[in-house]
């Protein structure tokens, strides 16, 4: 039963992650799980008591808060402090939890131990865990370092500062100080395993100013994440996401950064 318990727990967390800020109801989760190909016991009902036990288990294992909406619809989602911008995966939430750890494998092992109540994993699940650990090391740290170095050496136009994001692993913040002081906006580049993502981020508290400036650079409505920062996806798909098969095109990353930074520089609201 340990294998199915692990599958169920990870599947529930994935669905809650994918629901984003909108959230998902218990009924929707249970209905989807009943017909999921990952469920070894199709048709098995999940009581409300079992659901909330699983909710607490996930909170403990991943060290997150799963909130219930206050509008009466009882939709469950991660708190703003625990969500990762964009389209998060289980890898993102594991990496966020293991951000300060030297050995991310220990974090993964602890999560699996909690989710299976200490039961021994089946060989196939051990293999899946090993695959997950291997995948962690494929995320391109080198590109982040190169991007920061390029800014520091004056290689990238319209930027004079860059650093790793303090909250989100594999995200690099890039900005021009004068532009930031005027607009309270900067560029965040997500170096993810499924693509490179570009966001306009703002700490402006005035909603009208913040959304107006985002619109001016072609970004969509902001979503609030950690520290009260607002993350705006670029509306043009070609400016928001840069897919890649094995190795990202570094020159293309630089080109997109420079284009978005030039748009930020032109904001006059």
C-alpha positions in Angstrom: 0.0 0.0 0.0 3.0 2.3 0.5 3.5 2.7 -3.2 -0.1 3.8 -3.8 0.0 6.1 -0.8 3.1 7.8 -2.2 1.5 8.1 -5.6 -1.7 9.5 -4.1 0.1 12.0 -1.9 2.4 13.3 -4.7 -0.6 13.4 -7.1 -2.7 15.5 -4.7 0.2 17.9 -4.2 0.7 18.2 -7.9 -3.0 19.0 -8.5 -3.0 21.6 -5.8 0.1 23.2 -7.3 -1.4 23.2 -10.8 -4.6 24.9 -9.5 -2.5 28.0 -8.7 -4.1 30.9 -6.8 -7.6 29.8 -7.9 -7.4 26.5 -5.9 -9.3 23.3 -6.3 -12.1 21.7 -4.3 -12.0 18.5 -2.4 -14.7 17.1 -4.6 -12.7 17.9 -7.8 -9.6 16.3 -6.4 -11.4 13.2 -5.4 -13.2 12.8 -8.7 -10.0 13.2 -10.7 -8.1 10.8 -8.5 -10.8 8.2 -8.9 -10.1 7.9 -12.6 -6.4 8.7 -12.5 -4.1 6.2 -14.2 -1.8 6.5 -11.1 -4.5 5.1 -8.8 -4.0 1.4 -8.2 -7.5 1.2 -6.6 -9.8 3.0 -9.0 -13.2 3.9 -7.6 -12.0 4.0 -4.1 -13.7 6.8 -2.2 -11.8 9.4 -0.1 -13.7 10.6 2.9 -13.5 14.2 4.1 -11.7 13.0 7.2 -9.1 11.2 5.0 -8.8 14.2 2.8 -7.9 16.5 5.7 -5.5 13.9 7.1 -3.8 13.9 3.7 -3.8 17.7 3.7 -2.0 17.8 7.1 0.4 15.2 5.9 1.3 17.2 2.8 1.7 20.4 4.9 4.1 18.6 7.2 6.1 16.8 4.5 6.5 19.9 2.2 6.5 22.5 5.0 3.8 24.5 3.3 0.4 25.9 4.2 -2.6 24.6 2.2 -5.3 27.2 2.6 -9.1 27.0 2.2 -10.7 29.9 0.4 -12.8 32.2 2.5 -15.5 32.8 -0.1 -17.5 29.8 0.9 -16.5 27.7 -2.1 -13.9 25.6 -0.1 -11.2 25.6 -2.7 -7.8 24.6 -1.5 -4.5 26.2 -2.7 -1.0 26.9 -1.4 -0.5 30.1 0.5 1.1 33.0 -1.5 4.3 32.5 0.5 4.6 28.9 -0.7 3.6 29.3 -4.4 6.3 29.5 -7.0 5.7 31.9 -9.9 4.5 30.5 -13.2 3.5 26.9 -13.6 5.1 25.2 -10.6 6.0 21.5 -10.5 6.7 19.1 -7.6 10.4 19.8 -8.3 9.8 23.5 -7.6 8.2 22.9 -4.3 10.9 20.4 -3.2 13.6 22.8 -4.3 12.0 25.7 -2.4 11.9 23.6 0.7 15.5 22.5 0.3 16.8 25.9 -0.7 19.1 26.3 2.3 20.1 22.6 2.4 23.4 21.4 0.9 22.1 18.0 0.1 18.7 18.2 -1.5 18.5 14.4 -1.5 18.1 14.4 2.2 15.0 16.6 1.8 13.5 14.3 -0.7 14.1 11.2 1.4 12.5 13.0 4.4 9.4 13.9 2.3 9.1 10.3 1.1 9.4 8.9 4.6 6.6 11.2 5.8 4.3 10.5 2.9 4.6 6.7 3.3 4.4 6.7 7.1 7.8 5.0 7.3 6.8 2.1 5.1 9.5 0.7 2.8 9.3 1.9 -0.8 8.8 -0.5 -3.7 11.8 -0.8 -6.0 10.0 1.2 -8.8 9.3 4.0 -6.3 13.0 4.1 -5.3 13.9 4.3 -8.9 11.5 7.2 -9.4 13.0 9.0 -6.4 16.5 8.5 -7.8 15.3 9.9 -11.2 13.8 12.9 -9.4 17.1 13.5 -7.6 19.1 13.3 -10.8 16.7 15.7 -12.5 17.5 18.3 -9.8 21.1 18.5 -11.0 20.2 19.2 -14.6 18.7 22.6 -13.9 21.2 25.1 -15.5 22.9 26.9 -12.6 25.6 27.8 -15.1 23.3 30.0 -17.1 22.3 32.0 -14.1 25.9 32.6 -13.2 26.7 33.6 -16.7 23.7 36.0 -16.8 24.7 37.7 -13.5 28.4 37.9 -14.7 27.3 39.4 -18.0 25.3 42.2 -16.3 28.2 42.9 -13.9 30.6 43.2 -16.8 28.3 45.6 -18.7 27.6 43.1 -21.5 23.8 43.3 -21.2 22.2 46.6 -22.4 19.8 48.5 -20.1 20.9 46.7 -16.9 23.5 47.4 -14.3 22.5 45.0 -11.5 21.7 41.3 -11.2 21.5 38.7 -8.5 19.9 35.4 -7.6 16.3 35.8 -6.4 16.3 35.6 -2.6 13.1 33.5 -2.5 13.1 31.4 -5.6 15.8 29.0 -6.6 16.9 29.2 -10.3 15.4 32.7 -10.7 17.7 35.7 -11.5 16.7 39.3 -10.9 18.0 41.8 -13.5 17.5 45.5 -13.4 18.7 49.0 -14.1 18.9 50.9 -10.8 17.7 54.2 -12.2 14.8 52.6 -13.9 13.9 50.6 -10.8 13.8 53.7 -8.6 11.5 55.4 -11.1 9.1 52.5 -11.9 9.6 50.0 -9.1 9.9 47.2 -11.7 12.6 44.7 -12.5 13.0 41.6 -14.7 13.1 38.1 -13.3 14.4 35.3 -15.4 13.4 31.7 -14.4 15.9 29.1 -15.4 13.6 26.1 -15.2 14.0 22.6 -16.6 10.9 23.0 -18.8 11.9 26.4 -20.3 13.2 29.9 -19.6 10.6 32.2 -18.2 10.5 36.0 -18.2 8.6 38.1 -15.7 8.2 41.8 -14.9 8.2 42.0 -11.1 7.1 45.0 -9.0 7.0 46.1 -5.4 4.7 49.0 -6.1 1.8 49.1 -3.6 -0.5 51.4 -5.7 -2.5 49.0 -7.8 -3.4 51.5 -10.6 0.3 52.5 -11.0 1.5 48.9 -10.9 -0.9 47.6 -13.4 -0.6 50.6 -15.7 3.2 50.2 -15.8 2.9 46.5 -16.4 0.5 47.1 -19.3 2.9 49.7 -20.7 5.6 47.0 -21.2 3.1 44.4 -22.5 2.8 42.4 -19.3 -0.5 40.9 -17.9 -2.2 41.2 -14.6 0.1 40.7 -11.6 -0.1 37.8 -9.2 1.1 38.4 -5.6 3.8 36.1 -4.3 6.4 36.3 -1.5 7.3 39.6 0.2 4.2 41.1 -1.4 5.9 41.3 -4.8 3.7 41.2 -7.9 4.8 39.0 -10.8 3.5 39.8 -14.3 3.8 37.4 -17.2 4.7 38.9 -20.6 1.5 38.7 -22.7 3.4 37.7 -25.9 4.2 34.0 -25.6 7.5 34.6 -27.4 8.5 37.0 -24.7 7.3 35.0 -21.7 8.6 31.5 -22.3 11.6 30.2 -24.2 11.3 26.4 -24.5 14.4 24.3 -25.0 15.2 20.7 -25.6 18.5 20.0 -23.9 20.6 23.2 -23.6 19.1 26.7 -23.7 20.3 29.2 -26.3 22.3 31.6 -24.2 22.3 34.3 -26.9 18.5 34.2 -27.1 18.2 34.6 -23.4 20.4 37.7 -23.5 18.3 39.1 -26.4 15.0 38.7 -24.6 16.4 40.2 -21.5 17.6 43.3 -23.4 14.3 43.7 -25.2 12.2 43.5 -22.0 14.7 45.8 -20.1 14.4 48.3 -22.9 10.6 48.3 -22.5 11.0 48.8 -18.8 13.3 51.8 -19.4 10.7 53.4 -21.6 7.9 53.4 -19.0 6.9 56.9 -18.2 3.8 56.4 -15.9 
